[in-house]
Amino acid sequence: MRFSLEIDANRYFVRSYGPGWVNVNEREVRQSLIVMPERLVTDWPPQGFAELEEIHFAAVASLEPEMVVLGTGSRQRFPHPQLIRPLLAKGIGVEVMDTAAACRTYNVIMLEGRRVAAVLLMITD
């Protein structure tokens, strides 16, 4: 899917996505990533849902978002509560959805001026 909304070029915006890729500000990323309004992390280690560990969410918590939108790939899958404990312990809200929905949701929340982090696993099919 491709978005056509024009926004501030100084913020990271998910422009489009598809199986195996996400386009952020015209940069195609083909691995798990974290997108925040002012930061793009293209080397987030887990490449699939089964690889998620508590330490991965501790790294997200260190970025100090208000909330996290977790995209779990092709379908919505909920991580074990222990895995997201580092976020919850800091009062960071977590919403879980498939990656396509997470991309769209991130854009809306980011445009509201909130400090949101989209934590995205790739869509695989």
PLY file of the C-alpha trace (Angstrom):
ply
format ascii 1.0
element vertex 125
property float x
property float y
property float z
element edge 124
property int vertex1
property int vertex2
end_header
0.00 0.00 0.00
1.23 3.52 -0.79
0.37 6.67 1.19
0.22 10.10 -0.49
-0.03 12.48 2.49
2.69 15.17 2.53
4.24 15.85 5.93
7.23 17.50 7.58
10.37 16.10 5.93
12.17 16.29 9.28
10.01 13.48 10.71
10.06 9.82 9.78
6.90 8.69 8.02
5.97 5.25 6.67
5.32 5.94 2.99
4.45 2.40 1.91
4.91 -1.27 2.81
4.56 -4.74 1.37
5.78 -8.30 1.85
9.38 -8.11 3.06
9.79 -4.31 3.00
8.78 -1.00 4.55
9.46 2.37 2.89
10.30 5.15 5.36
10.86 8.61 3.86
11.65 6.99 0.47
14.16 4.56 2.02
13.28 0.90 1.57
14.06 -1.22 4.63
14.03 -5.02 4.32
14.50 -6.06 7.95
12.88 -5.43 11.30
12.96 -1.79 12.30
11.90 0.88 14.76
10.40 4.11 13.44
9.95 7.17 15.63
9.15 10.72 14.52
12.79 11.78 14.97
14.63 8.46 14.67
14.91 5.44 12.40
16.56 2.25 13.68
17.14 -0.23 10.86
19.06 -2.86 12.79
16.52 -4.03 15.38
17.70 -7.64 15.90
14.65 -9.94 15.86
13.73 -10.88 12.32
10.64 -12.88 13.22
8.05 -13.20 15.96
9.65 -16.32 17.44
12.93 -14.40 17.93
11.42 -11.73 20.21
13.11 -11.49 23.61
12.75 -9.21 26.61
16.08 -7.54 25.80
14.68 -6.35 22.44
11.89 -4.49 24.23
14.36 -3.10 26.78
16.18 -1.49 23.84
12.89 0.05 22.67
12.17 1.30 26.20
15.54 3.06 26.26
14.31 5.24 23.38
11.66 6.61 25.77
8.53 6.59 23.59
5.10 7.43 25.04
3.70 4.38 23.35
4.76 1.49 21.15
2.85 0.16 18.16
4.14 -3.39 17.65
3.67 -4.82 14.16
3.93 -8.60 14.35
4.20 -9.39 10.65
1.46 -10.77 8.42
-0.95 -11.33 11.28
-1.59 -10.05 14.78
0.22 -12.14 17.39
0.55 -11.21 21.04
3.95 -11.57 22.71
4.15 -13.12 26.16
3.63 -10.36 28.79
7.10 -11.08 30.21
8.67 -9.96 26.93
7.12 -6.48 27.03
7.74 -6.01 30.76
10.53 -3.42 30.17
7.99 -1.19 28.40
5.19 -1.64 30.91
7.54 -1.05 33.85
8.26 2.43 32.45
4.57 3.18 31.87
4.93 2.91 28.08
1.71 1.83 26.39
1.84 -1.08 23.94
-0.59 -1.76 21.09
-0.16 -5.00 19.14
-1.37 -5.44 15.55
-0.25 -6.82 12.22
2.51 -4.79 10.55
0.27 -3.21 7.90
-2.06 -1.84 10.59
0.94 -0.77 12.69
2.34 1.27 9.80
-0.96 3.11 9.31
-1.49 3.60 13.05
2.03 4.94 13.55
1.48 7.61 10.88
-1.75 8.83 12.47
-0.32 8.96 16.00
2.92 10.59 14.81
0.92 13.30 13.01
-0.85 14.02 16.32
2.55 15.06 17.65
2.95 12.15 20.05
6.23 10.37 20.75
5.30 7.00 19.28
7.57 4.13 18.24
6.51 1.71 15.52
8.34 -1.56 16.15
7.91 -3.54 12.95
8.53 -7.12 11.93
8.32 -7.74 8.19
5.16 -8.93 6.43
6.08 -12.36 5.10
3.32 -13.17 2.63
0 1
1 2
2 3
3 4
4 5
5 6
6 7
7 8
8 9
9 10
10 11
11 12
12 13
13 14
14 15
15 16
16 17
17 18
18 19
19 20
20 21
21 22
22 23
23 24
24 25
25 26
26 27
27 28
28 29
29 30
30 31
31 32
32 33
33 34
34 35
35 36
36 37
37 38
38 39
39 40
40 41
41 42
42 43
43 44
44 45
45 46
46 47
47 48
48 49
49 50
50 51
51 52
52 53
53 54
54 55
55 56
56 57
57 58
58 59
59 60
60 61
61 62
62 63
63 64
64 65
65 66
66 67
67 68
68 69
69 70
70 71
71 72
72 73
73 74
74 75
75 76
76 77
77 78
78 79
79 80
80 81
81 82
82 83
83 84
84 85
85 86
86 87
87 88
88 89
89 90
90 91
91 92
92 93
93 94
94 95
95 96
96 97
97 98
98 99
99 100
100 101
101 102
102 103
103 104
104 105
105 106
106 107
107 108
108 109
109 110
110 111
111 112
112 113
113 114
114 115
115 116
116 117
117 118
118 119
119 120
120 121
121 122
122 123
123 124
